[in-house]
């Protein structure tokens, strides 16, 4: 059984990753600022409350795990989301290395995917309300691409992956790399439950070493 450290376990994406990991029998350590709402059954997951920017404390807490999955996000309404996202992700990356863990999967954004050779976040019609966070996720992809010590993977969700997608967990999806996966109607859609399936499948299948990938129906 693999031991998985999950960072951001109480967020929208992180909470669904936690459910998928636990249901598949992984031994999980769940990290969040506040751990009160994390469901624990038969002592799984273990829970750790800390600030990810404290990379030394995080490295100590991560030791003994086989893989780190990060769904860290400082909050879409955070006025300082760009800097907080970059600082948090870089602190996590540093802590993973200091903990001696090689495998690292991080959740990015759809904004860094390409359509017609142009990243979505740079489009004229990209929503201003989420542009700082999407830009941070794109810029962190550029950072992680330079990482040579870790066996890293970044997952970019489908363009439409939000709380309004009610498909639930189908366990079915199609994979892509740097361009969105579109369905027969020309839509890039994925439920958060199937996002979790795709990410945990990547833990098991290890198809995208030192690559970014995406998924959609």
C-alpha positions in Angstrom: 0.0 0.0 0.0 1.4 3.4 -1.0 1.5 6.1 1.7 0.2 9.4 0.2 0.6 12.9 1.6 -2.3 15.1 0.4 -1.8 18.8 0.8 -4.9 21.0 0.7 -7.2 18.2 1.8 -10.2 20.4 2.7 -10.5 22.3 -0.6 -12.9 21.6 -3.4 -10.4 19.5 -5.3 -8.5 18.2 -2.3 -11.6 16.9 -0.5 -12.5 14.8 -3.5 -9.0 13.6 -3.9 -9.1 12.5 -0.2 -12.3 10.6 -0.8 -10.9 8.8 -3.8 -7.6 7.9 -2.1 -9.2 6.6 1.0 -11.8 4.6 -0.9 -9.1 3.0 -2.9 -7.3 1.9 0.2 -4.4 4.3 0.3 -2.8 5.2 3.7 -3.3 9.0 3.6 -1.9 11.9 5.6 -4.1 14.9 5.0 -2.6 18.4 5.4 -4.6 21.6 5.8 -4.6 24.8 7.7 -7.7 23.6 9.7 -8.3 19.9 10.0 -11.5 20.0 12.0 -13.7 19.0 9.0 -11.6 16.2 7.6 -13.5 12.9 7.9 -11.5 10.2 9.6 -12.5 6.5 9.6 -10.4 3.8 11.3 -7.5 6.4 11.7 -7.4 7.0 8.0 -6.4 9.6 7.1 -3.9 10.9 9.6 -4.4 14.7 9.8 -1.8 17.4 10.1 -2.5 21.2 10.5 0.2 23.5 9.3 1.0 26.4 7.0 2.7 25.1 3.9 4.9 28.1 3.6 6.8 26.7 6.6 8.8 24.4 4.4 11.0 23.0 7.2 8.0 21.9 9.3 6.3 20.6 6.2 9.3 18.6 5.2 9.4 17.0 8.6 5.8 16.1 8.5 6.0 14.6 5.0 8.8 12.1 5.7 7.8 8.5 5.4 5.4 9.0 2.6 5.8 7.5 -0.9 4.2 10.3 -2.9 3.0 13.9 -2.3 -0.2 15.2 -4.0 -0.8 18.9 -3.7 -4.1 20.5 -4.2 -2.9 23.7 -2.6 -4.8 26.9 -3.4 -4.8 30.0 -1.2 -8.4 30.8 -2.3 -9.9 32.3 -5.5 -11.1 35.4 -3.6 -7.7 36.0 -2.0 -6.6 39.5 -3.2 -3.0 38.3 -3.0 -3.6 34.9 -4.7 -0.8 35.2 -7.3 2.0 35.7 -4.8 0.5 33.3 -2.2 0.0 30.6 -4.8 3.6 30.9 -6.1 5.1 31.1 -2.7 3.1 28.2 -1.4 3.8 26.0 -4.4 7.5 26.7 -4.3 7.6 26.0 -0.5 5.9 22.7 -1.0 8.2 21.7 -3.8 11.2 22.5 -1.6 9.7 20.5 1.3 9.1 17.5 -0.8 12.8 17.4 -1.8 13.9 18.0 1.8 11.7 15.1 2.9 13.5 12.8 0.5 10.3 12.0 -1.5 10.8 11.7 -5.2 7.3 11.5 -6.6 5.2 14.7 -6.6 1.8 15.4 -8.3 0.5 19.0 -8.2 -2.8 20.4 -9.4 -2.6 23.3 -11.7 -5.2 25.1 -13.8 -6.8 24.9 -17.2 -5.5 28.4 -18.1 -2.1 27.1 -19.1 -3.6 24.7 -21.7 -3.1 25.7 -25.3 -5.7 26.4 -28.0 -4.4 27.3 -31.4 -0.9 27.7 -30.0 -2.0 30.3 -27.4 -2.5 29.7 -23.6 -6.1 30.1 -22.6 -5.2 32.5 -19.8 -3.8 35.0 -22.3 -7.1 35.1 -24.3 -9.0 38.4 -24.5 -12.1 36.8 -23.1 -10.5 35.1 -20.1 -12.4 36.1 -16.9 -10.6 38.8 -15.0 -11.9 37.5 -11.7 -9.8 34.4 -11.9 -7.0 35.6 -14.0 -4.5 36.2 -11.2 -4.9 32.7 -9.8 -4.8 31.1 -13.3 -1.7 33.1 -14.2 0.0 31.9 -11.1 -0.8 28.3 -12.0 0.6 28.8 -15.5 3.7 30.5 -14.1 4.2 27.7 -11.6 4.1 25.2 -14.4 7.1 27.0 -15.9 8.9 26.7 -12.5 8.2 23.0 -12.1 9.3 22.2 -15.6 12.8 23.2 -14.5 12.8 20.7 -11.6 15.4 18.0 -12.1 15.4 16.2 -8.7 11.7 15.3 -8.4 9.7 12.9 -10.5 6.9 15.5 -10.9 3.6 15.6 -12.7 1.1 18.5 -13.0 -2.5 18.0 -13.7 -4.5 20.7 -15.5 -8.3 20.3 -15.1 -10.7 20.6 -18.0 -11.9 24.1 -18.9 -15.2 23.4 -17.3 -14.4 21.8 -13.9 -16.4 23.4 -11.2 -19.1 22.9 -8.6 -21.8 23.2 -11.2 -20.7 20.0 -13.0 -23.1 17.3 -11.7 -21.9 14.3 -13.6 -20.4 12.7 -10.5 -18.0 9.9 -10.5 -18.2 7.9 -13.8 -14.6 6.6 -13.7 -14.5 7.4 -17.5 -12.4 10.1 -19.1 -10.0 10.8 -21.9 -6.4 12.0 -21.5 -4.5 14.8 -23.1 -1.3 16.7 -22.5 -1.0 20.4 -23.4 -4.4 21.0 -25.1 -7.9 20.6 -23.7 -9.8 17.4 -24.2 -13.0 18.2 -26.0 -16.1 16.1 -26.1 -18.3 15.5 -29.2 -20.1 18.7 -28.5 -16.9 20.7 -28.5 -16.9 21.2 -24.7 -14.0 20.6 -22.3 -15.8 19.2 -19.3 -14.8 17.0 -16.3 -16.4 16.5 -12.8 -14.3 17.0 -9.8 -15.0 13.4 -8.8 -13.5 12.2 -12.1 -10.6 14.6 -11.8 -9.8 12.7 -8.6 -10.1 9.4 -10.4 -7.7 10.7 -13.1 -5.1 11.9 -10.6 -5.2 8.7 -8.5 -5.0 6.6 -11.7 -1.9 8.6 -12.5 -0.4 7.6 -9.1 -1.0 4.0 -10.2 -0.2 4.1 -13.9 2.7 6.7 -13.8 2.2 7.7 -17.5 3.2 11.4 -17.1 6.6 11.6 -15.5 7.9 15.2 -15.6 5.0 16.2 -17.7 1.7 18.1 -17.5 -1.5 16.2 -18.4 -5.2 16.9 -18.6 -8.4 15.0 -18.9 -12.0 15.4 -20.1 -15.0 13.5 -21.3 
